[in-house]
Amino acid sequence: MQNKLFNAGQAAEYLSISARTLANWRTQGHPHINYVKVGRCVRYRKSALDDFLTTHSVNARGE
């Protein structure tokens, strides 16, 4: 399911980084990962996280 929404903690775990690092990236805008605001809650689509991993992979071929 590509449209599953992850909270910040789940997204950080999925990316194998800390939630604090993800929050810093979000506030700094770099690296850019699209997110959704639901009220005051931040959510990340699984597809956005997968796109981030693909574009930041050393051997990414865009396949």
N, C-alpha and C positions, 0 to 999 in steps of 0.2 A: 504494500500500500504506500504509494509515493506521497500522498497528501496527509499522512499522519503528522500531527503536531507534537513536538517535544517541548517540554519546559526547558529552562536554561540549564538546570542540573542534568537532565537527561541528554540534552544536546552536547554538553561538555563531556559527559561520559562517552557518548557515541564517538566524539572526536578525540578522545583520550587526552583531554586537557582539563585544567581546573575550571570551575564555574567562574572564578575571579578573572582568569585570563579571557574567557569568553565575554564577560561583562566589560573588561577593558577594551577588547577589540570592538565591541558594539559602540561604546562611547567615543572611541577614537576614529571609528569608521574605517579602520584598516587592520587586518584584511577584511574586506567587505563580505559579510554573509547576510543575505536577505532574511528578515524576520517579520513577524506579524505581531501587532499590538492588539490584544483583546482586553479592552478596558485598560487597566494598568499592568496587565500581565504580558510578558514577552514570550512568544512562541516561535519555534523554528520548524519549518517544513522539512521532512526527511529528504525531499528532493533537493532543497537548498543546501543541506549538509552534504549530500552525495556530490552535488556539483562542486562544492568547495573542495572536497577531497580529490575529485578528478582533476580539477585545474591546478591543484597544488601538489600533485603526485610528480615525482621526479621523472618517471617514465610514461607520463600521460601522452596518449596518442589521439585522444578525442574520439575514441571508438565507442 
